[in-house]
Amino acid sequence: MKKIIFTLMCLIGMQSAFGQVSFSIVEPASVAGGYNFTSNGDGTNWGLPDLDNPADAIEDTVMLVDDGTPGLNAQGIPLANEGCGTLINDLTGKIAFVYRYDGVSSNVCWYGTKVLMAEQAGAIGVIMVNREDALIDVPGTTDGPLTSIPFAFISKSDGAAIRARLDAGEDVIAFLGNKLGLYANDVGITTQSTVSPKVSATSRLTALDASEFGFDVGTKIFNYGSGNQSNVTVTATVNGPAGTWTETSGTYSLNSGDSIDVFTGGVNDLPAYSQATYPDGRYTLTYDIDLGIPDESGFDNSLSYDFVISDSLISYGSLDSTTNEPVSNANYSANSTVNLEMCTVFENPNASRLDVVGFYFSAVTGYNSGVFLDGEEIALYLYEWNDVFTDLNDPALAFNALNPVSGGFYYYPSDLQDETVYGALNFPVQMMDNQRYLGCVQTVNPDVYFGFDTGIEYNRSIDFTLEAISPIFTDAGEFALGFGTDIIPAMAMKVQAIADIDEIDHVYGEVYPNPATDEMTVSLNQDYGTAQLSIVDLTGRQVHSDILTSSTMQLDVSTLNTGQYLITLEFENGSSTQFKFAKR
């Protein structure tokens, strides 16, 4: 493939209201094309704030860094390629290829240090490879402000593909920068300007047909090329267990440097997604842009998003394609504060079909903290979010009326660093239709970092729905948008069809009135013999115990706090039953 040559004067003259910063491999052909990445402009504390200026674009040969450190890291990569010390190879005029710290070894340095070491060795830019198949907005930390060259942060698998060509002795040519005007025919879309599915996983019990589940679709199309276009279309397709759904927009003209919105309900309309039924399984939403002629830089002509219909999970974070458990590719704490509570929101007109029974989540501890997860306590909460507000733009949005309806604790049995675990609530809670809920997990240890998903972007979706989907609480306050629309808690609510408890209640008897104020009656259908009676609150703490000696018993509940409770009866013959009730 011939190396692309371009004139910076032409690029600078074409800079306008938007640009497309891209990272691509120009040669060899086996790995040529555009790659997903983050850069200086996506993190904080960097000397080069962004790459929007075409004058900062770079294109040159890629070279591995070598600081002479012996040994291999936990991923089997030479420690010398982590580039934490003064480099012993000459990178003058090259784009450095360096690896992120492996997360285990003692050979550790910050991202900014790696870029600074490469720049001091003569590099004009840096490609940094993550230790996971994910992207994060990399902070410059201490040495970042001292740097003045651009870098691209890429995933582990993309790094492996490029590394294979370097190891084979091939010349790898990379481009990093604003490609505005670099090609004549070049349109594209971005994750920040494209509507993702409204949820990454939802229960089939609230998605029985088109009337119960579906979502708006759409994207903003950018013309980065120097030529005007007259035949641009966008097609949205969903493939999955329900078959294929597809819609193609009208044909649009788009002048060089312009953009156009194509969204459900907009001036340029793309019909909303829905299907007649939603069998369990994984679905993929794909957007494809077509010029009617070949796109000279077509890596950004297509975007895909997965979502899952499941009988038991609700999540905004991505689910692993094998385990269907939340995917963690970054870890965050509350920085200098002690408390961190990450949450997921759920509200649905058919929520009463479901019980919430627990949460999936993951965590790690700081690499140099000396803290392990063995025995670590994680608190679990399910709240009714009773503050009355319309959406994110409503000044009444607050977290002042959180009513806990269930809870519990998860204690790590061993040092399960970065592994998805499951914490059960003390008792299931049947949700109410159109009631807003928050499911949350909490740590009060500043050395514990919860897992988050940075591989999904809800920016444009939230622009349209104006919904808070993943709030976080810290000592510094409550944040409706959490850490950001592209930093989503890697957690999932586990749900089930309304609990077996209700069926047992029907067999054995009932409790009434429910809700109760001062007194309630336990009434069984027959005399089952003496039973041990206990009442526990949402934290699992026993608040009352008694002996039931007949089929009917009066209970004084006047001293109980307002909230949800569980009555357990354990009979002489070894059988047991439970009743849920609310104290008002």
C-alpha positions as CSV (number, residue, x, y, z in Angstrom):
1,M,0.0,0.0,0.0
2,K,1.4,3.4,-1.0
3,K,2.0,5.7,1.9
4,I,-0.5,8.6,1.9
5,I,1.0,12.1,1.4
6,F,-0.9,15.2,2.3
7,T,-0.4,19.0,2.7
8,L,-0.9,20.5,6.1
9,M,-1.8,23.9,4.6
10,C,-4.8,22.3,2.9
11,L,-5.9,20.6,6.1
12,I,-5.6,23.8,8.2
13,G,-7.6,25.7,5.7
14,M,-10.4,23.2,5.9
15,Q,-10.7,23.1,9.7
16,S,-14.3,23.9,10.7
17,A,-16.8,23.3,13.5
18,F,-15.9,19.6,13.7
19,G,-13.1,17.3,13.0
20,Q,-12.5,13.6,13.1
21,V,-9.4,12.6,15.0
22,S,-8.6,9.1,13.9
23,F,-6.0,6.4,14.4
24,S,-5.3,4.1,11.5
25,I,-2.6,1.8,10.2
26,V,-1.6,2.7,6.7
27,E,0.8,-0.2,6.1
28,P,1.0,-3.2,5.9
29,A,-2.3,-4.2,4.2
30,S,-2.9,-7.1,6.6
31,V,-3.6,-4.7,9.5
32,A,-4.5,-1.5,7.6
33,G,-7.6,0.4,8.5
34,G,-9.0,2.5,11.4
35,Y,-9.0,1.5,15.0
36,N,-11.0,2.5,18.1
37,F,-8.8,4.5,20.5
38,T,-8.7,7.2,23.1
39,S,-6.1,10.0,23.0
40,N,-4.6,13.0,24.9
41,G,-7.8,14.9,24.4
42,D,-9.9,12.3,26.2
43,G,-8.0,12.4,29.5
44,T,-6.7,15.1,31.8
45,N,-3.3,16.6,32.6
46,W,-1.6,16.3,29.2
47,G,0.7,18.8,27.6
48,L,-1.0,18.3,24.2
49,P,-4.7,18.8,25.0
50,D,-6.2,17.3,21.9
51,L,-5.6,16.6,18.2
52,D,-8.3,18.7,16.7
53,N,-5.6,20.9,15.0
54,P,-4.7,19.1,11.7
55,A,-1.2,20.6,12.1
56,D,-0.6,18.1,15.0
57,A,-1.4,15.1,12.9
58,I,1.4,12.6,12.5
59,E,2.2,9.7,10.2
60,D,5.3,7.6,10.4
61,T,6.9,4.2,11.2
62,V,6.0,2.4,14.4
63,M,8.8,1.2,16.7
64,L,8.7,-0.8,20.0
65,V,10.2,0.9,23.0
66,D,13.0,-0.8,25.0
67,D,14.1,0.4,28.4
68,G,16.3,-2.6,29.0
69,T,14.3,-4.1,31.9
70,P,14.7,-7.9,32.0
71,G,11.8,-10.4,32.3
72,L,8.2,-10.7,31.2
73,N,5.1,-9.1,32.7
74,A,1.9,-10.9,33.7
75,Q,0.6,-10.8,30.1
76,G,3.8,-12.4,28.7
77,I,5.1,-9.1,27.3
78,P,8.7,-8.1,27.9
79,L,8.9,-5.6,30.7
80,A,11.3,-3.6,28.6
81,N,8.3,-2.8,26.3
82,E,6.5,-1.1,29.2
83,G,8.9,1.9,28.8
84,C,9.0,3.1,32.4
85,G,12.7,3.9,32.4
86,T,15.0,5.8,30.1
87,L,14.8,4.2,26.7
88,I,17.9,2.5,25.2
89,N,16.7,2.6,21.6
90,D,16.6,5.6,19.3
91,L,13.0,6.6,18.4
92,T,13.8,9.8,16.5
93,G,11.0,10.5,14.1
94,K,9.2,7.3,15.0
95,I,5.8,6.5,16.6
96,A,6.6,4.6,19.8
97,F,4.7,1.4,20.6
98,V,4.4,0.8,24.4
99,Y,2.4,-1.3,26.8
100,R,0.3,-0.3,29.8
101,Y,1.4,-1.6,33.2
102,D,0.3,-5.2,33.6
103,G,-1.5,-4.7,36.9
104,V,0.6,-7.2,38.8
105,S,4.4,-6.7,38.6
106,S,6.4,-4.1,40.6
107,N,7.6,-2.5,37.3
108,V,5.0,0.2,37.4
109,C,4.8,3.8,36.1
110,W,2.1,6.2,35.1
111,Y,0.8,6.7,31.5
112,G,2.4,10.2,31.3
113,T,5.8,8.8,32.2
114,K,5.7,6.3,29.3
115,V,4.9,9.1,26.8
116,L,7.5,11.4,28.3
117,M,10.2,8.6,28.1
118,A,9.3,8.1,24.4
119,E,9.4,11.8,23.6
120,Q,12.8,12.2,25.3
121,A,14.0,9.3,23.0
122,G,12.9,11.3,19.9
123,A,9.4,9.8,19.3
124,I,6.9,12.1,17.5
125,G,3.9,10.1,18.9
126,V,2.9,7.1,21.0
127,I,0.7,4.0,20.6
128,M,-0.1,2.6,24.0
129,V,-1.6,-0.8,24.4
130,N,-4.1,-1.6,27.1
131,R,-3.8,-4.8,29.2
132,E,-7.6,-5.5,28.5
133,D,-9.8,-5.5,25.5
134,A,-11.2,-2.1,26.4
135,L,-10.5,1.7,26.2
136,I,-10.3,4.2,29.0
137,D,-9.8,8.0,29.1
138,V,-6.1,8.0,30.1
139,P,-5.0,10.6,32.6
140,G,-1.6,12.2,32.3
141,T,-1.0,12.3,36.0
142,T,2.5,13.6,37.1
143,D,4.5,13.6,33.8
144,G,1.6,14.1,31.4
145,P,1.8,17.9,31.5
146,L,5.5,17.7,30.5
147,T,4.7,16.0,27.2
148,S,4.0,17.6,23.8
149,I,3.4,14.7,21.5
150,P,0.1,12.9,20.7
151,F,-0.7,9.3,21.7
152,A,-3.4,6.7,20.9
153,F,-4.5,4.3,23.6
154,I,-5.8,1.0,22.0
155,S,-7.2,-2.3,23.1
156,K,-5.2,-5.4,23.9
157,S,-6.4,-7.4,20.9
158,D,-5.7,-4.5,18.4
159,G,-2.3,-4.1,20.0
160,A,-1.6,-7.8,19.5
161,A,-2.5,-7.6,15.8
162,I,-0.1,-4.7,15.2
163,R,2.6,-6.3,17.4
164,A,2.5,-9.5,15.3
165,R,3.5,-7.4,12.2
166,L,6.3,-5.7,14.1
167,D,7.6,-9.1,15.3
168,A,7.5,-10.4,11.7
169,G,9.9,-7.6,10.8
170,E,7.4,-5.6,8.7
171,D,7.3,-1.8,8.5
172,V,4.2,-0.6,10.2
173,I,3.1,2.9,9.2
174,A,0.5,4.6,11.4
175,F,-1.6,7.8,11.2
176,L,-2.9,9.7,14.2
177,G,-4.7,13.1,13.9
178,N,-7.5,15.1,12.5
179,K,-8.3,13.7,9.1
180,L,-10.6,16.6,8.1
181,G,-10.0,17.2,4.4
182,L,-7.4,14.5,4.1
183,Y,-9.5,12.6,1.5
184,A,-12.0,13.7,-1.1
185,N,-14.7,11.2,-0.3
186,D,-14.9,10.5,3.4
187,V,-18.0,10.5,5.7
188,G,-18.3,8.9,9.1
189,I,-20.1,8.6,12.4
190,T,-18.9,8.6,16.0
191,T,-20.1,6.8,19.2
192,Q,-20.6,10.2,20.9
193,S,-23.2,11.2,18.2
194,T,-24.9,7.8,17.7
195,V,-27.9,6.4,19.6
196,S,-27.1,3.1,21.4
197,P,-29.7,0.7,22.6
198,K,-31.5,2.1,25.6
199,V,-30.3,-0.7,27.8
200,S,-27.6,-3.4,27.5
201,A,-29.8,-6.1,29.1
202,T,-33.4,-6.3,30.0
203,S,-35.8,-9.0,31.2
204,R,-38.0,-10.7,28.7
205,L,-40.8,-10.5,31.3
206,T,-41.0,-6.8,30.6
207,A,-40.4,-7.1,26.8
208,L,-43.1,-9.5,25.6
209,D,-43.8,-7.6,22.4
210,A,-43.4,-4.4,20.4
211,S,-45.7,-2.5,22.7
212,E,-43.4,-3.2,25.7
213,F,-39.9,-2.9,24.3
214,G,-38.2,-0.8,21.6
215,F,-36.1,2.3,21.2
216,D,-35.3,5.3,19.0
217,V,-32.4,5.0,16.7
218,G,-30.2,7.5,14.8
219,T,-26.9,9.1,14.3
220,K,-25.1,12.3,13.1
221,I,-23.3,11.9,9.8
222,F,-20.1,14.0,9.2
223,N,-18.6,14.8,5.9
224,Y,-14.9,14.9,6.7
225,G,-13.8,14.9,3.0
226,S,-12.9,17.7,0.7
227,G,-15.7,16.7,-1.8
228,N,-19.4,17.4,-1.6
229,Q,-21.6,14.3,-1.4
230,S,-25.1,13.9,-2.9
231,N,-26.0,10.2,-2.2
232,V,-25.6,9.6,1.5
233,T,-27.8,7.1,3.4
234,V,-27.7,5.4,6.8
235,T,-29.1,2.0,7.5
236,A,-29.9,0.7,11.0
237,T,-30.1,-3.1,11.3
238,V,-30.9,-5.4,14.3
239,N,-30.0,-9.0,14.0
240,G,-30.9,-11.5,16.8
241,P,-33.1,-14.4,17.9
242,A,-36.2,-12.5,16.7
243,G,-34.9,-12.3,13.1
244,T,-33.7,-9.2,11.2
245,W,-35.1,-5.7,11.5
246,T,-33.7,-3.1,9.1
247,E,-34.6,0.5,8.1
248,T,-32.8,2.8,5.6
249,S,-33.0,6.5,5.6
250,G,-33.7,8.8,2.7
251,T,-30.8,10.0,0.5
252,Y,-29.1,13.2,1.6
253,S,-26.7,15.7,0.2
254,L,-23.8,16.8,2.4
255,N,-21.3,19.5,1.6
256,S,-17.7,19.2,2.7
257,G,-17.3,20.1,6.3
258,D,-21.1,19.7,7.1
259,S,-23.0,17.2,9.1
260,I,-26.6,16.0,9.2
261,D,-28.8,14.4,12.0
262,V,-30.8,11.4,11.1
263,F,-32.9,10.3,14.1
264,T,-36.3,8.8,15.0
265,G,-38.8,11.6,15.0
266,G,-36.4,14.2,13.5
267,V,-36.6,16.2,10.4
268,N,-34.5,13.5,8.8
269,D,-36.4,10.5,10.2
270,L,-35.3,6.9,10.9
271,P,-38.1,4.7,12.3
272,A,-37.8,3.5,15.8
273,Y,-36.8,-0.1,16.5
274,S,-39.3,-2.7,17.6
275,Q,-40.1,-6.3,16.9
276,A,-43.2,-8.5,17.4
277,T,-41.5,-10.7,20.0
278,Y,-38.2,-10.9,21.8
279,P,-36.9,-14.4,22.4
280,D,-34.0,-14.7,24.9
281,G,-30.6,-14.1,23.4
282,R,-28.1,-11.5,22.1
283,Y,-29.1,-8.9,19.6
284,T,-26.8,-6.6,17.6
285,L,-27.8,-3.1,16.4
286,T,-25.6,-1.9,13.5
287,Y,-25.4,1.4,11.7
288,D,-24.0,1.5,8.2
289,I,-23.3,4.7,6.2
290,D,-23.1,4.6,2.4
291,L,-21.9,7.3,0.0
292,G,-23.0,5.5,-3.2
293,I,-19.3,5.5,-4.1
294,P,-16.2,4.1,-2.3
295,D,-15.3,5.8,0.9
296,E,-11.6,6.5,1.0
297,S,-11.5,6.2,4.8
298,G,-14.4,3.9,5.6
299,F,-13.3,2.6,9.0
300,D,-15.9,4.9,10.7
301,N,-18.8,4.0,8.3
302,S,-20.2,1.4,10.7
303,L,-20.9,1.0,14.4
304,S,-22.4,-1.9,16.3
305,Y,-23.9,-2.4,19.7
306,D,-25.0,-5.5,21.5
307,F,-28.0,-5.9,23.9
308,V,-29.4,-8.9,25.6
309,I,-32.9,-10.1,26.3
310,S,-32.7,-12.3,29.4
311,D,-35.1,-13.8,31.9
312,S,-33.0,-12.6,34.8
313,L,-30.8,-9.5,34.1
314,I,-31.2,-5.8,33.9
315,S,-28.0,-3.8,33.0
316,Y,-26.7,-0.7,31.3
317,G,-23.2,-2.1,31.2
318,S,-22.2,-4.6,28.6
319,L,-22.5,-8.3,29.2
320,D,-19.8,-10.9,28.3
321,S,-20.9,-12.8,25.2
322,T,-20.0,-16.2,26.9
323,T,-21.1,-15.8,30.5
324,N,-23.7,-13.0,30.1
325,E,-22.2,-11.4,33.2
326,P,-21.2,-7.7,33.4
327,V,-17.9,-6.7,31.7
328,S,-15.5,-4.6,33.7
329,N,-12.7,-3.0,31.8
330,A,-11.9,-0.1,34.1
331,N,-11.9,0.4,37.9
332,Y,-12.8,3.6,39.8
333,S,-12.9,4.7,43.4
334,A,-14.2,7.8,45.0
335,N,-10.6,9.3,45.1
336,S,-10.1,11.1,48.4
337,T,-13.5,10.3,49.8
338,V,-14.4,7.1,51.7
339,N,-17.9,6.2,50.4
340,L,-18.6,5.0,46.9
341,E,-22.1,3.8,46.0
342,M,-22.7,2.9,42.3
343,C,-26.2,2.4,41.1
344,T,-28.4,1.3,38.2
345,V,-31.9,2.7,37.6
346,F,-35.0,0.8,36.7
347,E,-38.5,1.9,35.9
348,N,-41.0,0.1,33.8
349,P,-44.8,0.0,33.3
350,N,-44.7,-3.8,33.8
351,A,-42.2,-3.9,36.7
352,S,-44.7,-5.7,38.9
353,R,-44.0,-8.9,37.0
354,L,-40.5,-9.0,38.5
355,D,-38.8,-9.5,41.9
356,V,-35.3,-8.1,42.4
357,V,-33.2,-10.7,44.2
358,G,-29.6,-9.3,44.0
359,F,-26.7,-7.7,42.1
360,Y,-23.7,-8.7,40.0
361,F,-20.6,-6.5,40.3
362,S,-16.8,-6.6,40.5
363,A,-14.0,-4.8,42.4
364,V,-10.3,-4.6,42.7
365,T,-7.9,-3.0,45.3
366,G,-5.1,-0.5,44.6
367,Y,-2.0,-2.3,43.3
368,N,0.2,-0.7,45.9
369,S,-2.3,-0.5,48.8
370,G,-1.4,-3.9,50.4
371,V,-5.2,-4.4,50.7
372,F,-6.8,-7.7,49.6
373,L,-10.5,-8.4,49.0
374,D,-10.7,-11.4,51.4
375,G,-13.5,-10.6,53.8
376,E,-14.2,-7.2,52.3
377,E,-17.8,-6.1,53.0
378,I,-19.9,-4.7,50.2
379,A,-23.3,-3.3,51.1
380,L,-26.3,-3.9,48.8
381,Y,-29.3,-1.6,48.6
382,L,-32.6,-1.5,46.7
383,Y,-34.3,1.9,47.0
384,E,-37.6,3.3,45.8
385,W,-36.5,6.6,44.3
386,N,-39.5,8.7,45.3
387,D,-38.2,12.2,44.4
388,V,-40.7,13.7,42.0
389,F,-39.1,15.0,38.8
390,T,-39.5,14.6,35.0
391,D,-36.0,14.2,33.7
392,L,-32.4,15.4,33.9
393,N,-33.4,18.9,33.0
394,D,-35.9,19.2,35.8
395,P,-34.5,21.3,38.7
396,A,-36.5,19.1,41.1
397,L,-34.2,16.1,40.4
398,A,-32.8,15.1,43.7
399,F,-32.0,12.1,45.9
400,N,-33.8,13.2,49.0
401,A,-36.6,10.6,49.0
402,L,-34.8,7.3,48.8
403,N,-36.8,4.6,50.5
404,P,-34.8,1.4,51.2
405,V,-37.0,-1.6,50.4
406,S,-34.4,-4.4,50.7
407,G,-30.7,-4.8,51.3
408,G,-27.9,-7.1,52.4
409,F,-24.2,-7.6,52.5
410,Y,-21.7,-9.5,50.3
411,Y,-18.5,-10.6,52.0
412,Y,-15.6,-11.6,49.7
413,P,-14.7,-15.3,50.4
414,S,-11.2,-14.8,48.9
415,D,-9.2,-12.3,46.9
416,L,-11.4,-12.3,43.8
417,Q,-9.7,-9.4,42.1
418,D,-11.7,-8.1,39.0
419,E,-14.0,-11.2,39.1
420,T,-17.7,-10.8,38.7
421,V,-19.5,-11.9,41.9
422,Y,-23.1,-12.1,43.0
423,G,-24.6,-10.6,46.2
424,A,-28.1,-11.6,47.1
425,L,-30.6,-9.3,48.8
426,N,-31.9,-10.5,52.2
427,F,-35.3,-11.0,50.6
428,P,-36.7,-10.5,47.1
429,V,-38.8,-7.4,46.5
430,Q,-41.6,-7.3,44.0
431,M,-41.4,-4.0,42.1
432,M,-44.3,-1.7,41.4
433,D,-45.3,-0.6,37.9
434,N,-44.0,2.9,37.0
435,Q,-42.0,3.2,40.2
436,R,-38.4,4.4,39.8
437,Y,-35.9,2.2,41.6
438,L,-32.2,2.4,42.4
439,G,-30.2,-0.8,42.8
440,C,-26.8,0.0,44.4
441,V,-23.6,-1.6,45.8
442,Q,-21.5,0.4,48.2
443,T,-18.0,0.3,49.7
444,V,-16.6,2.5,52.4
445,N,-13.0,1.4,51.8
446,P,-11.1,4.0,49.7
447,D,-8.8,1.2,48.5
448,V,-11.6,-0.7,46.8
449,Y,-12.3,0.2,43.2
450,F,-15.5,-0.9,41.6
451,G,-15.6,-2.2,38.0
452,F,-17.0,0.0,35.3
453,D,-17.6,-0.5,31.6
454,T,-15.9,2.2,29.4
455,G,-16.7,0.3,26.1
456,I,-20.2,1.8,25.7
457,E,-21.3,5.4,25.1
458,Y,-24.8,6.6,26.1
459,N,-24.1,10.3,25.4
460,R,-26.5,10.7,22.4
461,S,-29.1,8.3,23.8
462,I,-29.3,10.4,27.0
463,D,-29.6,13.6,24.9
464,F,-32.9,12.2,23.7
465,T,-34.2,10.3,26.8
466,L,-32.8,12.7,29.4
467,E,-32.8,9.7,31.8
468,A,-30.4,9.2,34.7
469,I,-29.3,5.6,34.2
470,S,-26.3,5.1,36.5
471,P,-26.0,7.6,39.4
472,I,-23.2,7.4,41.9
473,F,-23.0,8.6,45.5
474,T,-19.8,9.7,47.3
475,D,-18.9,11.8,50.3
476,A,-18.8,14.7,47.9
477,G,-22.4,14.3,46.9
478,E,-24.8,12.6,44.5
479,F,-24.2,12.6,40.8
480,A,-27.1,11.7,38.5
481,L,-24.8,11.0,35.5
482,G,-22.3,9.1,37.6
483,F,-18.7,9.4,36.3
484,G,-20.0,10.1,32.8
485,T,-22.1,8.7,29.9
486,D,-19.2,6.5,28.8
487,I,-18.3,5.2,32.3
488,I,-21.1,2.8,33.2
489,P,-21.2,0.6,36.4
490,A,-20.3,-2.9,35.4
491,M,-23.2,-4.2,37.5
492,A,-26.5,-5.9,36.8
493,M,-29.7,-6.4,38.7
494,K,-30.7,-10.1,39.0
495,V,-34.5,-10.4,38.7
496,Q,-37.0,-13.2,38.6
497,A,-40.7,-13.8,38.0
498,I,-42.6,-12.6,41.0
499,A,-41.3,-14.7,43.9
500,D,-42.1,-18.2,44.9
501,I,-42.8,-16.6,48.3
502,D,-46.1,-15.4,47.0
503,E,-47.1,-18.9,45.9
504,I,-46.2,-20.3,49.3
505,D,-48.2,-17.5,51.0
506,H,-51.2,-18.7,49.1
507,V,-50.7,-22.3,50.2
508,Y,-50.1,-21.7,53.9
509,G,-52.2,-18.7,54.5
510,E,-51.8,-14.9,54.6
511,V,-50.8,-11.9,56.7
512,Y,-53.1,-8.9,57.0
513,P,-53.5,-6.0,56.9
514,N,-50.6,-5.5,54.5
515,P,-49.3,-2.8,54.7
516,A,-49.7,-2.8,58.5
517,T,-49.6,0.1,61.0
518,D,-49.9,-1.1,64.5
519,E,-51.1,-4.7,64.5
520,M,-51.2,-7.5,62.0
521,T,-52.6,-11.0,61.9
522,V,-50.8,-14.2,60.8
523,S,-53.5,-16.6,59.6
524,L,-52.7,-20.1,58.4
525,N,-55.1,-22.3,56.4
526,Q,-54.8,-25.1,59.0
527,D,-53.0,-26.0,62.2
528,Y,-49.4,-27.0,61.1
529,G,-48.2,-27.3,64.7
530,T,-45.8,-25.1,66.7
531,A,-43.6,-22.8,64.7
532,Q,-40.6,-20.5,65.4
533,L,-41.6,-17.0,64.1
534,S,-39.0,-14.4,63.2
535,I,-39.2,-11.0,61.5
536,V,-36.1,-9.5,59.7
537,D,-35.6,-6.1,58.2
538,L,-34.1,-5.2,54.8
539,T,-30.5,-5.6,56.3
540,G,-31.2,-9.1,57.5
541,R,-31.3,-8.0,61.1
542,Q,-33.9,-9.9,63.3
543,V,-36.2,-7.3,64.8
544,H,-38.8,-9.7,66.4
545,S,-39.1,-13.4,67.4
546,D,-42.0,-15.4,68.8
547,I,-43.6,-18.8,69.0
548,L,-46.7,-19.5,66.9
549,T,-48.8,-22.2,68.7
550,S,-52.1,-22.0,66.7
551,S,-53.2,-21.2,63.2
552,T,-53.9,-17.5,64.0
553,M,-51.7,-15.1,65.8
554,Q,-51.7,-11.3,66.4
555,L,-48.5,-9.4,66.1
556,D,-47.7,-6.0,67.5
557,V,-45.7,-4.1,64.8
558,S,-46.2,-0.6,66.2
559,T,-42.6,-0.2,67.2
560,L,-41.1,-1.3,63.9
561,N,-39.7,1.4,61.6
562,T,-41.4,2.1,58.3
563,G,-40.1,-0.2,55.6
564,Q,-40.2,-3.8,54.2
565,Y,-40.0,-6.9,56.3
566,L,-40.0,-10.7,56.0
567,I,-41.7,-13.1,58.4
568,T,-40.3,-16.6,58.5
569,L,-42.1,-19.5,60.0
570,E,-40.2,-22.7,60.7
571,F,-42.5,-25.6,61.7
572,E,-41.8,-28.7,63.8
573,N,-41.8,-31.0,60.8
574,G,-38.9,-29.1,59.3
575,S,-41.0,-27.2,56.7
576,S,-41.0,-23.4,56.5
577,T,-42.7,-20.5,54.8
578,Q,-42.2,-16.8,54.4
579,F,-44.5,-13.7,54.1
580,K,-43.5,-10.3,52.9
581,F,-45.1,-7.3,54.5
582,A,-44.7,-3.5,54.7
583,K,-44.9,-1.4,57.8
584,R,-46.3,2.1,57.2
